[in-house]
Amino acid sequence: MPSNQRHGTVHVQRTESSTPQEAWNLLADITRMGEWSPETTRAVWRRGDSGPMVGARFKGTNQMGSKTWSYNGTVTACEPGRRFAFHVSIGPFSVADWAYDFEATEDGCLVSEVWQDRRGALVTGLSPFITGTRDRARRNKETMTITLERLAAAAESL
């Protein structure tokens, strides 16, 4: 499927020398997402939620160049050391599902990040004006690669 079509998927992996639990602990703390992601500038837990658990909600803010936008996230999977996933929406509109999987390897762990496009036609059409990119899948592949590089550097320094 071409990367500019709706309901595309982007998958990026990286092997690092930390344990799956160490990497998961860093990533599942969404308040630190801005340390890993080149687009996320802030993420905070909402309405009494204070940490990762299924159903916990958070608000995130992203920036790319002069474009800034906010979104709502809801944790959909929370398996310490194995998986962390969340759904993103803007108002009543679905945007994406994000998932991070952690798998032990002989020398550390394999971290996988998956983005699944959930935008409808309206959000897809408005997205370039909101985010500054016409090819969200290509842009996400770039930023996901950077995210996993930064996460590995932080996890390996523990």
Residue pairs with C-beta under 8 A, 6 or more apart in sequence:
1 7
1 8
2 8
3 10
3 135
3 137
3 138
3 141
4 134
4 135
4 136
4 137
4 138
6 117
6 119
6 120
6 121
6 124
7 116
7 117
7 118
8 116
8 117
8 137
9 114
9 115
9 116
9 117
10 114
10 115
10 137
10 140
10 141
10 144
11 112
11 113
11 114
11 115
12 112
12 113
12 114
12 141
12 144
12 145
12 148
13 110
13 111
13 112
13 113
13 148
14 110
14 111
14 145
14 148
14 149
14 151
14 152
15 105
15 107
15 108
15 109
15 110
15 111
16 23
16 108
16 109
16 111
16 151
16 152
16 155
16 156
17 107
17 108
17 152
17 156
18 108
18 109
18 152
18 155
18 156
18 158
19 81
19 104
19 108
19 109
20 81
20 82
20 102
20 103
20 104
20 109
21 80
21 81
21 102
22 155
22 158
23 102
23 109
23 111
23 151
23 152
23 155
24 80
24 81
24 82
24 84
24 100
24 102
25 80
26 32
26 36
26 151
26 154
26 155
27 33
27 36
27 84
27 100
27 111
27 151
28 51
28 52
28 78
28 80
28 84
29 51
29 52
30 43
30 45
30 52
30 58
30 60
30 73
30 86
31 43
31 44
31 45
33 40
33 43
33 60
34 40
34 41
34 42
34 43
35 150
35 154
36 147
36 148
36 150
36 151
36 154
37 62
37 143
37 146
37 147
37 150
38 143
38 146
38 147
39 62
39 63
39 64
39 143
40 60
40 61
40 62
41 61
41 62
41 63
41 68
42 60
42 61
43 58
43 59
43 60
43 61
43 73
44 58
44 59
45 51
45 56
45 57
45 58
46 57
46 58
46 59
46 72
47 57
49 56
49 57
49 58
52 75
52 78
52 84
53 75
53 78
54 75
54 76
54 77
54 78
55 74
55 75
56 74
56 75
56 78
57 72
57 73
57 74
57 75
58 72
58 73
58 74
58 75
58 86
59 70
59 71
59 72
59 73
60 70
60 71
60 72
60 73
60 88
61 68
61 69
61 70
61 71
62 68
62 69
62 70
62 71
62 131
63 69
64 131
64 132
64 133
64 139
65 132
66 132
67 130
67 131
67 132
69 90
69 130
69 131
70 90
71 88
71 89
71 90
71 95
72 88
72 89
72 90
73 86
73 87
73 88
74 86
74 87
74 89
75 84
75 85
75 86
76 85
76 86
76 87
76 97
77 83
77 84
77 85
77 99
78 84
78 85
81 102
82 101
82 102
82 103
83 99
83 100
83 101
83 102
84 99
84 100
85 97
85 98
85 99
85 100
86 97
86 98
87 94
87 96
87 97
87 98
87 118
88 94
88 95
88 96
88 97
88 98
88 118
89 95
90 123
93 119
93 120
93 122
93 123
94 118
94 119
94 120
94 123
95 118
95 119
95 123
96 115
96 116
96 117
96 118
96 119
97 114
97 115
97 116
97 118
98 113
98 114
98 115
98 116
99 112
99 113
99 114
99 116
100 111
100 112
100 113
100 114
101 111
101 112
101 114
102 109
102 110
102 111
102 112
103 109
103 110
103 112
111 148
111 151
111 152
113 144
113 147
113 148
115 137
115 140
115 144
117 136
117 137
119 127
119 136
127 133
127 136
128 134
131 139
133 139
